[in-house]
Amino acid sequence: MEPYAVVETGSKQYRVKAGDVLNVELLNVEPGNKIDLAPVLAVSDGTALKIGTPDIKQVKVTATVIKHFRGEKVFSFRTKRRKNYQRKVGHRQEITALKIESINA
């Protein structure tokens, strides 16, 4: 089994391994720059799993920012029957694409 880590960014948790491309909520980092993803909640070296309480300080997950883009449009539609009330609202989330370079345990 390959080494992996569980990281948290944008209030969401992601299971990542080296070489993965990950789409997360917008980060304020220029494309081409490297960042360290923190906090690391769990890490596995392929045989043993280490879980943090609540996170692991010694482990670093390094990623490179590939690009920023906007996700697909999501629609929210509300209606009230027999009242001639309809509201349609769209939303497009700003997304950052990351390439996971390494997991330093």
C-alpha positions in Angstrom: 0.0 0.0 0.0 1.2 3.5 -0.9 1.9 6.1 1.8 -0.9 8.7 2.1 -2.0 11.5 4.4 -5.3 13.1 5.4 -5.1 16.9 5.3 -7.7 19.6 6.0 -8.1 22.7 3.8 -11.2 24.9 3.3 -13.0 23.1 6.2 -12.9 19.9 4.1 -10.7 16.8 4.6 -8.8 15.1 1.7 -6.9 11.8 1.5 -3.8 12.5 -0.6 -0.7 10.7 -1.9 2.3 11.9 -3.8 1.4 12.7 -7.4 -2.3 13.4 -6.9 -4.0 16.4 -8.4 -6.4 17.9 -5.9 -9.1 20.6 -6.4 -9.7 22.6 -3.3 -11.4 25.9 -2.4 -9.6 29.0 -3.6 -6.2 29.6 -1.9 -4.4 33.0 -2.0 -1.2 31.7 -3.6 0.1 32.4 -7.1 0.3 29.5 -9.6 3.7 27.8 -9.7 4.4 28.4 -6.0 4.8 25.6 -3.4 2.7 25.5 -0.2 2.6 23.3 2.9 -0.8 21.9 3.6 -1.7 21.9 7.3 -3.1 20.6 9.5 -2.2 16.9 8.7 -4.8 14.8 10.5 -3.4 11.3 9.8 -0.5 9.8 7.9 0.3 6.2 6.8 3.7 5.0 5.7 2.2 2.0 3.8 2.1 -0.3 6.8 1.2 1.7 9.9 -1.4 4.5 10.4 -0.7 7.4 12.7 -3.6 9.5 13.7 -3.2 12.9 15.3 -5.0 14.3 18.3 -6.2 16.6 16.6 -3.3 16.9 14.2 0.3 15.8 13.6 2.9 18.6 13.8 6.0 16.7 12.5 4.5 15.8 9.1 4.5 18.2 6.1 2.5 17.7 2.9 4.1 19.8 0.1 2.0 20.8 -2.9 2.4 23.0 -6.0 -0.3 25.4 -7.2 -1.2 24.5 -10.8 -3.9 27.0 -11.6 -7.0 28.8 -10.4 -10.4 28.3 -12.1 -14.1 28.4 -11.5 -16.2 25.2 -11.0 -19.4 24.3 -12.7 -22.5 26.4 -12.0 -24.8 25.1 -9.3 -28.4 26.2 -9.3 -30.7 26.7 -6.4 -34.4 26.9 -7.2 -37.2 27.8 -4.8 -40.9 27.9 -5.4 -44.1 28.2 -3.5 -47.1 26.4 -5.0 -50.1 28.4 -6.0 -48.4 31.7 -5.0 -46.6 32.5 -8.3 -43.3 32.6 -6.4 -40.1 31.3 -8.0 -36.5 32.2 -7.4 -33.5 30.8 -9.2 -30.0 31.6 -8.0 -26.7 30.3 -9.5 -23.3 30.0 -7.9 -19.8 29.1 -9.2 -17.1 28.2 -6.7 -13.6 29.5 -7.1 -11.2 26.5 -7.2 -7.4 26.0 -6.9 -5.8 22.9 -8.5 -2.9 21.5 -6.4 -0.4 18.8 -7.3 0.8 16.9 -4.3 4.6 16.8 -4.5 5.6 14.9 -1.3 4.6 13.7 2.1 7.5 14.2 4.6 6.8 12.0 7.7 
